Each structure stands twice: as C-alpha cells, then as structure tokens.
Amino acid sequence: MNIDFFLGRLHPLIVHLPIGFLLLAGIMQALAYFKKEKFAKLDPAISLTLICGVFACIAAAIVGWFLADGGGYNPETLSWHKWLGIALTMVTLFGWLLKAEIIKWSKKVFYMVLGLVLLLVSVTGHLGGNLTHGDNYLLTYAPTSLQNFFGYQAEKINVEIPSRPDSVYVYNHLIRPVLEAKCYECHNETKRKGGLLLTTTEGIMKGGDAGDNIIIGQAYESPLFQRVTYPQSSTKFMPPKGDPLTYSELKLIEWWINEGASFENKLSDVKVTEEIQTLLLRDYKLDTSPKPIYDLLMAPPLEVDVVHQLTSGGFELNRLSSDHPLYQVGTNLDNLSKDQIQLLLTAKEQITWLNLSSKEISDDMLSIIGQLPNLTRLRLQNNPITDEGIGHLKSLENLESLNLYGTSITDKSLGLLKELSKLKRTFLWQTQVTQEAVAELRHTRPDLDVQIGINRKAD
C-alpha cells in the first residue's frame, strides 16, 4: 500500500479548509470595520480563524506535496501553486501575529496583510483548479463578454464533417472530436494524468508513464483502446468521470488504430469495413460505398449559351443527374469535322461521357479529345484511329472506360493503357493487338478488364 498516494488524494478535501477559514476571517473583519457597533467584539474570533487557517494551510501543503509526486501536472503551474501556497501560509501567520497583537503594528498594516491573504488564496486556489481541470476550466462556459475581458479564446476544433467522404480526414473529423469530448480534460497541456498528453499528435504517439499509448495496427494491444473498454468498475477505466465512450466511438477508435493510426489519411485512403460504413452512414450521414469517379469530380455549371452552341453543332447533351453538372455527350450525325470536335472544348470540364463511335474520327481529332480533363468514359469504336492518335489520350487521368473496338491500333497502344491508372475497362477486339501483348497487359494491370472476345458486348 502506498501511503504517500493515499495522503496525496486527501488534498482536494483538506485544501478547502484554509480557503473557508481565510474567507471567513475576511468577512468577519469587514463586518467589524463597517459595522463597529454591532460586531466590535469579533477580534478574538478573527484571530482564532486566522491561526486555524495557518494550520489548515500547512496540512493542505503537506498532502498536496504528496499528490504532486504522482506526476501528470504542468510543471510551471505546479511550481507557482506550491510556492504561492507557502507564501500564503507565511503571510497568514504574519497576519495572525498582527491580529493577536504579538506584533504590535498599526491596524492599517493588518488590513493590508489581510487583503494580501485574500488575494493569495484566490490566486493559489485558481492555479490549483487549473491543475485539476485545465487552464480554461473557469472560462470555458463563461459569458462571451467575460471571456473577451480576460482574453480567453476557446480552441476551435473543426468537427463539421464535409458531406463528401473523400474530403473527410479520419483523425481530424472522426477521432479527434471523441478525444476532445472524453479525454482532453485529464490529458492536456496543463494536466497530464499518467504523463499522457492527448491534445497533440506527438503526445498521442509518445504515450505516458506506462509506455506506448498506441500499438499501430493492434487496437486490442493499445493502452488507449484498452482503457476505454475496461469494465466501468475497474480503476483503470477511462474516462473516470463523465459519459463513457459510445459503441460508435469505440468502434471508430478501434478501426483507426487497426488501419495504422494515421493523422493524415482521408476516408478514401483507408479500408472502410462494412461495419464502419454502416456506422458512418447512420451517425454521420456519410455514404462511403464505392462510387464511379464521375460522381467525385467537380465542375462549374454549364452556361446556357454553351449548351445551345453544342446542340447547334450537332451534339446531344444529357445531364447525368439534376445535382451534378456533368454531361453525357453524343451525336446522331454520320461523321464529325474537326471544327465540330473543337466545340467540345467549350464544355471541357463538364463532359464526362463521350460517345463518338463510327463518326470518322481521325488521329488529329484525338488531340482535342485529350483536353477533356473530366472524361471518364470514351467510345471510339469503328473509327480510323491508329497508335498515333491514342498517344493524345495520355492526359486523360480520370478515364475509366475506353472502347477501341474496330480501330487500327497495335500492341504499341497498350503501353499507354498501362499508364492510365484509373482505367478499369477497355475493349480491343477486331484491332491489331496480339494475344501475347494482351496477356502481358493483364499481368501488368490485373485491375484492368481487357475484353477482346468477338461476341462480347461493348459498354
């Protein structure tokens, strides 16, 4: 049994005794000064209260010293609290000597000393509160005018989660708010219970007095997760007071640790399990189910005059959805001129599906098509296209589907297809590519669906 820790934990109880005694002495002295006729005989009681305050200060200081040895407190604040407590004890003792007339100085001196006692007890008590509850405990819920007067600025943590999952940072948007609500009170810059700081990424990874806080990839081996999943009856359970972590919060922290405990990853950078998908949709209205790339692309709305210009040039435009400014573009014309293809650049950010099959598209026209940054699906089947024209498509970073059926491309074009990292499907039958080149492409890009069967249906 550690008697020092036991006595140290009596400090929050004993420390209220000197506060009560000294405030009572101040109140009685004020009554004796302003209501002399009624309270003229309070001097002995004031003297007794002051000497009781001295002994109470000594007792609080002793057990407080034991408590401080347990660690977990801001060193600078703790030092000020200690020495101001000692100063309070000495000044109170001097005030008692004056009041008891053991030292016979003027009453004005005693009044100044008593005023200093009250000031010291206020400041020392405030620092003690900061050690226990954090620097901002007193002002966190104070009126705005009072916060402004003392220069307090609440820490603004971004907990408003973006509606687009690819913009959600796992730690900042999902994990940090949990730690702020349930853990910051005891593990902050001012108060580090167990030597653990959770308000900074460095502190989280460094751990506390007991060692590592997080074992990357192993939530059940990580003290951070273990402490919040102990039975509430356990002395190790965290948080020791207030609401425990909810099931959703526990699962998020478990998932975050198992996925590498990164402070930089977005949702799109990590594996989102089916359970976490359900949780995010239910609690955060975040739909993380796989979506086609065009649903993630951003573009400004298409101007009405541009739509009119394209339709007048022989193109048909169909918007993919009412809440998304991307279009599917095609034409009923038998063939298109280069000038007509040039018109597509007026809507280059809004075109995501483009059907130019059997329109006499030439290699030089593809130099224009290669300037459509948000193109995700391109149909070029049955056109007089060669390897030279395919080279113009290398800038289509978002291209997912490319139909080259019935063109004159050769194995040379397959080198380009390897470099289109987002390409998921390509159609190559009735071209001049060889089976050997296709096999090599499939080996290099196992994620790419290469279709060369004669009877396979195009996209």
C-alpha positions in Angstrom: 0.0 0.0 0.0 1.4 3.4 -1.0 0.6 5.8 1.9 2.0 8.8 0.1 -0.5 8.4 -2.7 -3.3 7.9 -0.2 -2.4 11.0 1.7 -2.0 13.0 -1.5 -5.5 12.2 -2.5 -6.8 13.9 0.6 -5.5 17.3 -0.8 -8.8 18.2 -2.6 -10.6 17.6 0.7 -8.2 19.4 3.0 -7.5 22.3 0.7 -11.0 23.7 1.2 -10.3 24.2 4.9 -7.8 27.1 4.6 -10.0 28.7 1.9 -13.0 28.6 4.2 -11.1 29.8 7.3 -9.4 32.7 5.4 -12.5 33.9 3.6 -14.4 33.8 6.9 -11.7 35.9 8.6 -12.1 38.4 5.7 -15.8 38.6 6.1 -15.7 39.0 9.9 -13.1 41.7 9.6 -15.2 43.6 7.0 -18.2 43.4 9.4 -16.1 44.6 12.3 -14.8 47.5 10.2 -18.1 48.7 8.6 -20.5 47.7 11.5 -18.4 48.6 14.5 -21.3 49.0 16.9 -22.7 45.5 16.2 -19.6 43.5 15.5 -16.9 45.3 17.7 -16.1 42.1 19.6 -15.2 39.9 16.7 -11.4 40.4 17.0 -10.8 37.2 19.1 -12.8 35.2 16.6 -10.9 36.7 13.7 -7.6 35.8 15.4 -8.7 32.2 16.0 -9.9 31.8 12.4 -6.5 33.1 11.1 -4.5 30.6 13.2 -6.8 27.8 12.2 -6.2 28.9 8.6 -2.4 28.7 9.2 -2.6 25.1 10.4 -5.0 24.2 7.5 -2.6 25.7 5.0 0.2 23.6 6.4 -1.9 20.4 6.3 -3.0 21.2 2.7 0.6 21.9 1.6 1.9 18.6 3.1 -0.7 16.3 1.4 -0.5 18.5 -1.7 3.2 17.7 -1.9 2.4 14.0 -1.8 -0.1 14.4 -4.6 2.3 16.4 -6.8 4.8 13.5 -6.6 2.3 11.4 -8.5 3.1 13.4 -11.6 0.9 14.4 -14.5 0.7 18.1 -13.9 2.1 21.1 -15.8 5.5 21.8 -14.1 5.3 25.6 -14.3 1.7 25.8 -13.0 2.6 23.3 -10.2 5.6 25.3 -9.2 3.6 28.5 -8.9 0.9 26.7 -7.0 3.4 25.3 -4.5 5.3 28.5 -3.8 2.2 30.7 -3.6 0.8 28.2 -1.1 3.9 28.5 1.0 3.7 32.3 0.7 0.0 32.2 1.7 0.9 30.2 4.8 3.6 32.7 5.8 1.6 35.8 5.2 -1.4 34.3 7.1 0.9 33.6 10.0 2.1 37.2 9.9 -1.5 38.4 9.8 -2.3 36.3 12.9 0.6 37.7 14.8 -0.6 41.2 14.0 -4.2 40.5 14.9 -3.2 38.7 18.2 -1.0 41.8 18.9 2.0 39.6 19.3 3.5 42.0 16.8 2.1 45.4 17.7 1.9 47.4 14.4 -0.9 49.7 13.2 -4.2 48.3 12.1 -3.6 49.6 8.6 -0.7 47.2 8.2 -3.0 44.3 9.3 -5.7 45.4 6.8 -3.1 45.3 4.0 -1.8 41.9 5.1 -5.3 40.5 5.3 -6.0 41.9 1.8 -2.9 40.2 0.6 -4.0 36.9 2.2 -7.3 37.1 0.4 -5.5 37.8 -2.9 -3.1 34.9 -2.4 -5.9 32.5 -1.5 -7.7 33.4 -4.7 -4.7 33.1 -7.0 -3.4 30.0 -5.4 -6.9 28.3 -5.5 -7.3 29.3 -9.1 -4.0 27.7 -10.0 -5.0 24.6 -8.2 -8.2 24.5 -10.2 -6.2 24.8 -13.4 -4.0 21.8 -12.3 -7.1 19.7 -11.7 -9.4 20.8 -14.5 -7.2 22.6 -17.1 -6.3 26.2 -17.8 -9.7 27.0 -19.4 -12.0 25.3 -17.0 -13.2 28.5 -15.3 -13.9 30.5 -18.6 -15.0 27.7 -21.0 -18.7 28.3 -20.3 -18.4 31.9 -19.2 -20.4 34.7 -21.0 -18.7 35.9 -24.1 -18.2 39.4 -22.7 -16.3 37.9 -19.7 -14.2 35.6 -21.9 -13.2 38.7 -24.0 -12.4 40.7 -20.9 -9.9 38.0 -19.8 -8.6 37.5 -23.3 -9.9 33.9 -23.5 -10.3 32.3 -26.9 -11.8 28.8 -27.0 -9.9 26.3 -29.1 -11.8 25.9 -32.4 -11.8 22.3 -33.5 -13.3 21.6 -36.8 -16.0 19.0 -36.1 -18.2 19.9 -39.0 -17.8 16.9 -41.3 -17.7 17.5 -45.0 -20.5 15.9 -47.0 -18.1 14.3 -49.5 -16.3 11.3 -48.0 -13.2 12.0 -50.0 -12.9 15.3 -48.1 -13.2 13.7 -44.6 -9.9 13.3 -42.6 -10.2 10.2 -40.4 -8.4 11.7 -37.4 -9.4 15.4 -37.5 -13.1 14.8 -38.3 -13.8 11.5 -36.6 -11.2 10.7 -33.9 -10.1 14.0 -32.5 -13.6 15.2 -31.5 -14.0 12.0 -29.5 -10.8 12.6 -27.7 -11.7 16.2 -27.1 -15.0 15.3 -25.6 -14.0 12.4 -23.5 -10.2 12.6 -22.8 -8.9 16.2 -23.0 -10.0 17.2 -19.5 -7.4 14.9 -17.9 -4.8 14.7 -20.6 -4.0 18.2 -21.7 -1.0 20.6 -21.6 -1.8 21.6 -18.1 -2.9 18.3 -16.6 -1.2 15.1 -17.9 -2.7 12.2 -15.9 -0.3 9.3 -16.1 2.1 11.6 -18.0 -0.2 11.2 -21.1 -0.9 14.1 -23.4 -3.7 13.6 -25.9 -4.1 17.1 -27.3 -1.2 16.8 -29.7 -0.4 14.1 -32.2 3.1 13.8 -30.8 1.7 13.3 -27.3 -0.7 10.6 -28.5 2.1 8.6 -30.1 4.7 9.2 -27.4 2.5 7.7 -24.7 2.7 8.2 -20.9 4.4 7.0 -17.8 3.3 3.4 -18.6 4.9 3.4 -22.0 3.4 3.3 -25.5 -0.1 4.5 -25.9 -0.9 3.1 -29.4 0.4 -0.2 -31.0 -0.2 0.6 -34.6 -2.4 -2.0 -36.3 -3.3 -3.6 -33.0 -6.2 -1.9 -31.2 -6.6 -4.6 -28.6 -2.9 -4.3 -27.6 -3.1 -0.5 -27.4 -3.5 1.0 -23.9 -5.5 3.9 -25.4 -8.2 1.4 -26.6 -7.8 -1.0 -23.6 -8.5 1.8 -21.1 -11.8 2.8 -22.7 -13.0 -0.7 -22.9 -12.3 -1.9 -19.4 -15.4 -2.6 -17.2 -16.6 0.7 -15.6 -16.0 -0.8 -12.2 -12.2 -1.1 -12.9 -9.9 1.6 -11.5 -8.2 1.6 -14.9 -11.4 2.5 -16.8 -11.3 5.8 -18.8 -12.8 8.3 -18.6 -13.1 8.1 -14.8 -15.9 10.5 -14.7 -18.5 11.8 -17.2 -20.0 9.8 -20.0 -18.1 6.8 -21.3 -17.3 6.4 -25.0 -20.3 5.2 -27.0 -20.3 2.0 -29.1 -19.7 4.0 -32.2 -16.9 6.0 -30.7 -15.2 2.8 -29.5 -15.5 1.2 -33.0 -14.1 4.2 -34.7 -11.0 4.3 -32.4 -10.5 0.5 -32.9 -10.8 0.9 -36.7 -8.5 3.9 -36.7 -5.7 2.1 -34.8 -6.1 -1.1 -36.9 -5.8 1.0 -40.1 -2.5 2.5 -39.0 -3.5 5.3 -36.6 -2.6 7.9 -39.3 -3.2 11.6 -38.6 -3.2 12.5 -42.3 -5.3 9.8 -44.0 -8.7 10.7 -45.6 -11.5 8.2 -45.7 -10.6 7.5 -49.3 -7.1 6.4 -48.2 -8.1 3.6 -45.9 -10.2 0.5 -46.0 -13.6 1.2 -44.7 -15.2 -2.1 -43.4 -18.8 -2.9 -43.8 -19.5 -2.2 -40.1 -17.8 1.2 -40.3 -19.6 2.0 -43.5 -22.9 1.4 -41.7 -21.8 3.4 -38.7 -20.7 6.4 -40.7 -23.9 6.4 -42.7 -26.1 6.2 -39.6 -24.3 8.6 -37.3 -22.5 11.0 -39.7 -24.7 10.7 -42.9 -21.5 9.7 -44.8 -22.1 7.3 -47.6 -18.7 5.6 -48.2 -20.0 2.9 -50.6 -17.9 2.8 -53.8 -18.9 5.4 -56.4 -18.0 6.0 -60.0 -15.3 8.5 -60.4 -17.5 11.0 -62.2 -19.5 11.3 -59.0 -16.4 12.7 -57.3 -15.5 15.2 -60.0 -16.3 18.9 -59.6 -17.1 21.3 -62.3 -19.0 24.7 -62.6 -22.5 24.7 -64.1 -22.6 24.8 -67.9 -23.8 28.1 -69.3 -27.0 28.1 -71.4 -25.3 29.6 -74.4 -22.7 26.9 -74.4 -25.4 24.2 -74.4 -27.1 26.0 -77.3 -23.8 26.2 -79.2 -23.1 22.5 -78.8 -26.6 21.4 -79.8 -26.5 23.7 -82.8 -23.2 22.0 -83.8 -25.0 18.6 -83.9 -24.3 17.3 -80.4 -26.8 15.8 -78.0 -26.3 16.6 -74.3 -27.8 14.7 -71.3 -27.0 15.7 -67.8 -26.1 12.7 -65.6 -28.1 14.0 -62.6 -30.0 17.0 -61.5 -27.5 17.7 -58.7 -24.3 17.2 -60.8 -23.1 19.5 -63.6 -21.6 16.7 -65.7 -22.9 15.6 -69.1 -23.1 12.6 -71.4 -22.5 13.8 -75.0 -23.1 12.1 -78.3 -24.4 12.8 -81.8 -26.7 11.4 -84.5 -24.6 12.7 -87.3 -22.9 10.2 -89.6 -19.5 11.9 -89.2 -17.9 14.9 -87.5 -15.5 17.5 -88.7 -12.5 18.8 -86.7 -14.3 22.1 -86.2 -17.2 20.3 -84.6 -14.9 18.4 -82.3 -13.3 21.7 -81.4 -16.7 22.8 -80.0 -16.4 20.2 -77.2 -13.7 22.4 -75.6 -16.4 25.0 -74.7 -17.6 22.4 -72.2 -14.4 20.6 -71.5 -14.9 20.5 -67.7 -18.5 19.3 -67.9 -18.2 16.4 -70.4 -17.6 13.1 -68.6 -19.1 10.5 -71.0 -18.4 10.9 -74.8 -19.7 8.6 -77.5 -18.0 9.2 -80.9 -18.4 5.7 -82.3 -18.5 5.4 -86.1 -18.1 9.1 -86.7 -14.9 9.1 -88.9 -12.8 10.4 -86.0 -9.2 10.8 -87.1 -5.9 10.8 -85.1 -5.6 14.6 -85.1 -9.1 15.0 -83.7 -8.0 13.0 -80.6 -5.6 15.8 -79.7 -8.7 17.8 -78.9 -10.4 14.9 -77.0 -7.3 14.6 -74.9 -8.0 18.1 -73.5 -11.2 17.0 -71.7 -10.0 16.6 -68.1 -13.1 15.1 -66.6 -13.7 12.5 -69.2 -14.4 9.1 -67.6 -16.0 7.1 -70.4 -14.9 7.3 -74.1 -16.3 5.3 -77.0 -14.2 5.4 -80.2 -15.1 2.1 -81.8 -15.3 1.8 -85.6 -13.1 4.9 -86.3 -9.9 5.1 -88.4 -7.7 5.6 -85.3 -4.1 4.4 -85.1 -1.4 4.3 -82.4 -0.5 7.9 -83.2 -4.0 9.1 -82.2 -4.0 7.1 -79.0 -1.0 8.9 -77.8 -3.1 12.1 -77.5 -5.2 10.4 -74.7 -2.4 10.1 -72.2 -3.6 13.2 -70.3 -7.0 11.7 -69.5 -6.2 11.0 -65.9 -9.8 10.2 -65.0 -10.6 7.9 -67.8 -12.2 4.7 -66.6 -13.6 3.1 -69.8 -12.2 3.2 -73.3 -13.8 1.4 -76.3 -11.3 0.9 -79.2 -13.2 -1.9 -81.0 -12.7 -1.9 -84.7 -9.8 0.5 -84.8 -6.3 0.2 -86.3 -4.3 0.2 -83.1 -1.5 -2.2 -82.5 0.4 -3.5 -79.5 2.1 -0.1 -79.3 -1.0 1.5 -77.9 -1.1 -1.0 -75.0 1.8 0.9 -73.4 -0.4 3.9 -73.0 -3.2 1.9 -71.5 -0.8 0.7 -68.7 -0.2 4.4 -67.7 -3.9 5.3 -67.4 -4.0 4.5 -63.7 -7.8 4.9 -63.3 -8.7 2.9 -66.4 -10.9 -0.1 -65.4 -12.1 -1.5 -68.7 -11.0 -1.4 -72.3 -12.5 -3.1 -75.5 -9.9 -4.2 -78.1 -11.5 -6.8 -80.3 -11.1 -6.5 -84.0 -7.9 -4.5 -83.6 -4.3 -5.4 -84.5 -3.2 -6.1 -80.9 -1.8 -9.6 -80.3 -2.9 -12.1 -77.7 0.7 -12.0 -76.3 0.5 -8.2 -75.7 -2.9 -8.5 -74.1 -1.6 -11.2 -71.8 1.3 -9.0 -70.8 -1.1 -6.1 -70.2 -3.3 -8.2 -68.0 -0.3 -9.3 -66.0 0.9 -5.8 -65.5 -2.5 -4.4 -64.8 -4.6 -7.1 -63.1 -7.1 -4.4 -62.1 -7.8 -3.7 -65.8 -10.6 -5.6 -67.5 -9.3 -6.2 -71.1 -12.0 -7.5 -73.4 -11.1 -9.0 -76.8 -13.8 -11.5 -77.4 -15.7 -11.3 -80.7 -19.1 -11.7 -79.2 -18.6 -9.6 -76.1 -20.9 -6.7 -75.8 -19.5 -3.1 -75.7 -20.1 -0.7 -72.8 
